Amino acid sequence: MSETVEQAGFDRQDETLRLRGALVTRQVGPIWEAVEKAARGARRVDLSGVSSLDTTGAALVLRSAALAGDVAVEGASKPVAAVMERARAALAAPRPAAGESRLSFVASIGAWGVGLLSRLLVSTGFIGETAVMGAAVLRHPRRLRFNDLLRHLDEAGLRAFPLTLLLGTLIGVILAFQSSIPMRQFGAEIYIPPLVGISLVRELGPLVAAIILAGRTGSAFAAELGTMTVNEEIDALRIMGVDPMAMLVLPRLVAAMLVMPVLSLLMDLSGLLGMGVVMGTLGFPPALVINQLQQWLTLGGLVGGLGKSVVFGLAIAGIGCRSGLSAGRGPRAVGDAATGAVVGGIVATVVLDGLFAVLFYRLGW
């Protein structure tokens, strides 16, 4: 049986504002503005007809009394008067002091250092877990989910082929045209093929392929795992005894390491093709271009570029997975994780490329 609640109402008699019925949240809304208008000019507020009252109704009564000029509130029953007293006490209580909106300069440096150390610890823990899981999979290959591996190979590799071919061809065309301008002044246009070829095979091919992987695949890994983190699916897997590293991270890492040399080689070949088209427009036959490439390009340079690309793929996939697993809980968590994955992947690729450049220089490659 549902209890019948008396309808809230009011009336104005001379200088008295009379309120009646149940002044509760669901009933005072429709009459709020009308009560405020009727309260102006009143000398007293009569609550003798009020059967029940909650904090919303008390706020309406106090608002009406204030609009009337802080007049007396009369006729309230004991329960209604008790609610009114609690409402007055709550309004009279001192407000908490507002805290400092900004940290001092020293505190800001400390907060930045603590945050940096926290992220470093998370990254170190992630690398350690990945290394342990990789060693475990080497001993027991069945722990690697091959169906997921094939799916990620398709998403990160095959579906990136059109974009890689397009960018590789355009880069080859641009490098050939830009190189022909200064080379023509010295009559050295014949050296455009080795210049473009060495640049693509040793540096630009792996680097641009890594940027493509970071923009397409690294952000996708972060978004997928970030969504699972926000929806608490990662926690559910841990509760069920399933290791997220083996189920979610390791197939993505292996897939990225396998597709990166393929993307890098595809970038090299498409770039050389674009350069060959430009050389043809400049009047050089294909046989001459191929002869120059055979003379200057070495197997060591190609192997070095492909080897770098494997490390690039591992770093990009690892950063993407770590960003997704460490995503927050708010509505912006997935977007922040994807952004962090792309930025972190590109920065890590450039840093690693610089380290490889120093290493190859020391080794004489």
Salt bridges, closest charged atoms under 4 A:
ASP11 OD2 - ARG20 NH1 2.81
GLU15 OE1 - ARG43 NH1 3.89
GLU36 OE2 - ARG63 NE 3.32
ASP46 OD2 - ARG18 NH1 2.59
GLU85 OE2 - ARG88 NH1 3.38
ASP148 OD2 - ARG145 NE 2.69
ASP154 OD2 - ARG159 NE 3.10
GLU155 OE2 - ARG151 NH1 3.29
GLU155 OE1 - HIS152 ND1 3.78
GLU189 OE2 - ARG184 NE 3.44
GLU203 OE2 - LYS308 NZ 3.29
GLU224 OE1 - ARG252 NH2 2.51
ASP235 OD1 - ARG238 NH1 3.86
ASP235 OD2 - ARG329 NH2 3.07
ASP353 OD1 - LYS308 NZ 2.90
